[in-house]
Amino acid sequence: MRVLVVDDHAVVREGLKRVLARMEGSVYIGEAGNAADALKLVRDANWDCALVDIAMPGKTGLELLRDLLREQPDLPVLILSMYPEEQYAVRTLRAGASGYLTKESAAEQLLVAINTILRGEKYLSPRMATQIASAVSGPAGRAPHEDLSDREFMVLRLISSGATAGEIAKRLSLSVKTVSTYRSRILRKLHLDNTAQLIAYAVKSGLVP
């Protein structure tokens, strides 16, 4: 089995490799620390599944997800994240991911998730399944932030978490001017006037801890 691990932290990749070594059979692991390297590996060979971090400098995991699926449409991709499921799970599934798992999950849960997506199924933790069921049975209509692009959504989360424009620019490999442009777009799409209202919206919508 060939598994592609994409995370910008070497220590995280090493931990994932140790967990994957516990799987039955022979496992070949490819490593990438950024989106460009991951795309090169997918273009050069076929993979049975990919484990992708959602928050990487430059191109985010959500943006990389779409690129990977363009290169290998049937590739099962499990998104790994430090963010709670309420903030990203549904968005990643809509983007084509086969599952979403927080990095605080136990190793056994990761193995269950991998085996699930390898069978061609979607991996849903009990918490995520409850969230999706509530969304389906709840009031009709999409929340305004669901219409934000992946990059806009990431900027929204970072702003509402208290990050400055300079910090966001460094985190996402953008210019401060570009971050300001994203902020303006977000305010316009959410029909808000300023950053204080944006933060209040994010808190009310459960987009920040």
Secondary structure, DSSP 8 states (H G I E B T S, - for coil): -EEEEE-S-HHHHHHHHHHHTTSSS--EEEEESSHHHHHHHHHHS--SEEEEES--SSS-HHHHHHHHHHHSTT--EEEEESS-HHHHHHHHHHTT-SEEEETTS-HHHHHHHHHHHHTT--B--HHHHHHHHHHHHS-SS--GGGGS-HHHHHHHHHHHTT--HHHHHHHHT--HHHHHHHHHHHHHHHT--SHHHHHHHHHHTT---
